[in-house]
Amino acid sequence: MIYGRPDGTRRFPWAHGSFTLVSRPITRGRVRHLVGLAAHRGLRALGAHSYLASVRTAHAIEFVRDTPARAFDAEDGIASRRLFERLSAEDVNEIEQRIRADSDLGARYAAAADEMSRRRLLLAFAAWLGDPLVDQAAGLGAAQPPDGVHAMARGPLAAAGGLYEADMVVDALASASVDIESMGAALDFGCSSGRLVRVLAAAYPEIEWRACDPNAAAIAWARENLPGIEFFVNDNAPPLALDQGSLDLICAISIWSHFAPPLGLRWFEDMHRLLQPGGVLVCTTHGLTSVATYATHGMRTAEQSREIADSLYSRGWWYAQEFGPEGDWGVVNPEWGSTFLSAEWMLTQLCPRWRVLEFAPGRNQDNQDVYVLQRA
């Protein structure tokens, strides 16, 4: 548990003792018991009831927020709504007619659970159908990476890019009281073929968007097909070829879920270098909710899941190089595999050079944890 004291210090119990971090005084705020809940859920999914009882108190963690914020657990869909609202009622009606003319797309659209889901489906299906309205009004192009180019998702649901991920980034910033519209320069770190940044650039074209990835083929396709974004290839190790303090925002979805912890820390240092003071990094990691998700869906054995959970509690991380000698889509890096990080590890490694503005375990697809980190 993190203990906040009136004198502004915080004590962090750890597996082999504790230490104290001096920070700014804690004012009134909202305490969120999040990591403990994620831990309990993950361990219950593994059937580790006795183990759960032994760590119930020792490993709970509390966050104190200085400013009021909306609950990030709910989805606002800010970026998608911004794009959708550029369409007129006549535009929406015309697009809906084209969607319903396709029996499969029409059935999926009719089954949308809520208005936010319906907005995303309309944008995605319109892009899939090559509807000029969604390109002209919303700014979402219809270009799709071919099979030989790395893409995190394909098909009609992904045709407009990462709408869910873009909403998650913008919703996270809003929850942390950070106004994305005030930013001048931003980077999508680990962009693959541009799935996330194409949506963010369409929603916020006034921002100077950059995006990078070590996959040269994906970057070449994105550079040719997604105008208005500066794409470049980066090395497997820092630094990036960008100036110090040149960015206001960095987003990295499912990137620190792959870096071996030592390399991940080096990349955190480079992100700190690139951001202006007060700039923010939105990133996701595998945590205890991921352990539960993978165990529940049979993606990891119960034995391995318990190994990962034990490692998160004992040392704060688990890593395995699982891509093999051919690497990840041809990108070979011995420090790029599968990584799980505990919130305690993140805090002890990053604070006080970073401030944690938002933490939401499992918020990314009921799997990865979402952090909003501010460069101190």
N, C-alpha and C positions, 0 to 999 in steps of 0.2 A: 504494500500500500504506500502511496505517496502521502506523506504527512505535511500539510501546509501549516506553518507556524506564524504567529503574529509578527515576528521580526523579519519575515520575508524569506526565510530559509525553508528548504524542503529536504526531508530525509528519504532516501531510497533504500529500503531493505533489499538485499540480494541474496543469492544462494550461499554466499560465504561472508556475510556481514552486511554492512550498510555504509552509506556515505551521505554527505550533506551537500546540496547544491544551493548556493546563494543566488537569489533572483529578486526581481522587483516585488514589492509587497503585494500580498493577495488582498484584493478588495472584494466587495460583494460580488457574488457570481452564482452560477448554477452548477452544482456538482453532478456529474454523470458517472454512474457505476456501469461502465461499458465492458471493460476487458474481463472483469469477473464473470459477467453474464455470458460472454462469448466462450470463456474457458469452460464454464459449467456445461454449456450446450455441447461443446466439442467433446468433452470427456464423457458425457452421458451417451453421446452417439457411439462411443467406443466401448460402452459398458464398464467404464472404469470408475465404479461407484466408490470403492474404498479409497482409490487414489484421489478422487474428487474431494472426499471428506478431509483428507490430510492436507490439501492445499487450499481449502475453501477460504481460510482467513489469511494465510501467509501471502497469497498471490493475487488478492483483489487489488484493484488500482482505481484511483479517483482522479478526475480532471476537474479543475476549477476554471470557469470562464469569466473573464472580466466584463464582457459586454453581452447584453441579451442577444439571442439568436434564434432563428427559426429551427425547428427540429429537422435535422438533415436525414433522419430516418425515413421521412416521407419524400416522395419525388415531386418536385415542382415542374420539371421539364422546361426550364427557362429558355434554353437555346432553341429547342424544337418549337416552342410557342412563338418565339420571336420570328422564326422562319415562316411558320404557318400563317401568322397574322399579316404577312406581306401579300398573301393571296386574297383576292376579293371573293365575295360569296359566289359570284358567277364562276370564278376560277375553280373554286372548291367543287361546285356542282358539276362542272365539266369533267374534272379529274375523276370524281366519284363515278360518273357514268362510264368512263373508260375502265376503271377498276372493276366495276360490276359486270362489264362485258367479258371479262376473263373469269371463268367459273371458280378456279382455284383462288385467285387473288380476291375475288368478290366474297367468297366464303370466309376467308381469313379476316377480311375487313369487317364483315358483318359481325364476327365473333369478338371484336375488340372489347376489352374488359371495361375501359373507361375512355374519357375524352382525350386524355394525354396519349394513351396507346393508339387511339384512332388518328390523332395528328401525326404521330410517327409513322404509322402504316401508310397514310396517304402520301407523305413525302417520299417514303421509300419505294412504294409501288409506282408512283408517278415517275420517279427516276428510272426504275426498272423498265417501264414501258416507253421510256424516252420522251415523255411528255414535255413539250417545250415550255409549258407554263411554269413548271417547278424550277426550270433553269432560268427563265427570264425574270420571274417575280421573286423567287426565293434564293436564287443564286446557286442552286445545287445542280451540278452537272451530272450527266448520265454515264460518264466514262467508267468502265469496270476493268480491273486488272485481269489479264488473261491467266490461264491456269498455271503457266510457268513462272508467274510473278507472285512473290509472297503476299498474302492477304490474310488478315485474321478471320474474316468471314466472307462468304459468297452467297449469291442468290438474291431473291427479291427483298428479303428482310434487311439485307445489308447494302442495297443498291445505292442509297443516298449517303453512304458512309456511316460512321459510328454515332448515330443520333443519341443512343442511350449513353454512350461514354461522354459525348459533348455535354449533354444535360447534367451528367454526374459532376463533371468538372465545374460547370457554371453554378450548379446548385450548391456545391461544396464551398465555392468562393462566397456566394451570397449568404450561406449559413454562418460563415466566418466574418461577415460584414465587410467583405472585400468587393469593391465595385470593379468588375472586369472592363466596363466601358471607360474607366479612367486610365487604362493601361496603354502604353505606346508600343511596346515590343514584346513579343512572346515567342516561345520555342516549344515545339512538340518533340520531346526527346525520346528516341526509339519509335519513330513514326511508321515504320514499315512502308507500305505504299500509300500512306496519307489518309487512312480511314477516319481518324479523329480530326486532324487538322483541317481537312476539307470542309467539315461541318462548322468548326469554329471560325474559319476564315469567311465562310458564307454568312454566318450569323453576325460576325463582328469584323467587317471588311476594313474598318478604320484602323485596326491594329496591324502593325507590321509583323507578319507571321513568318517564322522560320521553322524548319523541321529537318531532322537528321536521323540517320540509321546506318549501321555498318553494312547492310544488305544493298550492294551497289545496284543490282538489277531492279529492286523495288524503288530505289531513289530515281533511277533513270526513267522508269515508267511514270512516276509521280511528277517529275520535272516536266515531262512532255505533255501530260494530260491534265494537270491541275494548275492552272495559271494563277498568278497573284500570290504565290507562296514561294519563299526561297528554300529550296531543298538542297541538302548537301550530305555527302558520305562522311561518317566519322570513324575514327579508329576504335578498336576494342577497349582501349585504355585512354584515360584523360591525358591532356586537356582537349576541349573542343576549340576549334579555330575561331573563337569569338572573343571580343574585347571584354575586359573586366567591367562589371557593372552595366553591361549593355542591355540587360533584360529586366522587365517588370514581372513576368510570369513565365514559369516553366511547368509543363504538364508531362507526366510520365506514367502511362497506364500499363501495368503489368511489366515493368522493367526491373525494379528492385526485387521482384519475385523470381528473378533469374540470376542476378549478380551474386557471385560468392561474396560473403560479408566483407572481406578485406578490400576487394575491388569496389563493392558498393559504397564503402566509406570514402574511398578516393573519389568516386563520382559525386558523392554528396559534397565533398570539398570543392569540386569544380563547379557544381551548381551554385554553391555559396559565392564563389568568385564571380560568376556571371551575373548574378542578380544584384540590382541596386539595393542599398539598405532599405528594408521594408518590403522588398519584393517577395513573391510567394512561389512555392513549389507545391503542386498538387500531385501526389504520387500514391500508388497502391502497392500493397505487399500481401503475401500469403501470411496468415496468422492462424489462430486457433479455430476460427470459423471455417477456414479452408480445410483444416484437418477433418472437421466434422463433415463438410460437404463431400470431400473426396472419399471418405470412408463410407458415407451413406450411399453414394452412387457407385461403389465398387471400383473406384479408380485407383485406390491404394488398399493394400491388405490391412486387416486390423492390427497385425503385428507391426507393420511399418508405421501405421498411424500412431500407435502407442510410442514407438521410437521417436517420431517427430515431436509428439506432445511432451515426452520426457525431456528431449533436448531443448525445447523452448523454455521449459521451466528451469532446467539446470544451468544452461549457458546462454539462453536467449535466442538461439538460432539453430537451424538445420540446413545443410546444403549437400547436394549430390550432383555430380556431373552426369546428366542422363541423356545427353544428345548423341554420344558416341563419336567415333573418329571423323565422320562426315559433317559433324556440326549441325547447326540449326539453319536449314535452307542454304547450306554451303558456307555459312559464317562459322568458322572454327575458332573457338575460344575456350580454353580449359577452365576459365572462371565464369562461364555462362552455362547454367544448368537449372536446377530447381531449388529455390530458397524459401525458407519460412523464417519470419522474424517476429519476435514478441514485441509488444508495445514498450515493455520495460527496457529491452535492448535498444530500441529506437531512441527512447528518451535519454538513457545514460550515454549513448554515443553522440547524440546530436545537440543536446542542450549543454550550455546556454547559448551556443552560436546560432541555434535555431529556436524559434518559439513555436509551440504546437497550437495553432489556432482552431483546428478541428480534427477530431478523430472519430471514425465511425467503423467499428469492426463489422466485416462482412457486407458492407454497403455496396460493394461492386458485385452484382449478380449473386448476392447471398453467398459470397465466397471471399474475395479479397478485402482487406482493410483499406480504408481511405484516410489519408492524412493531408491536411493543409499546413504546410510549414512556412514560417516567415523568417527571412534572413534578418538576424538581429544586428 
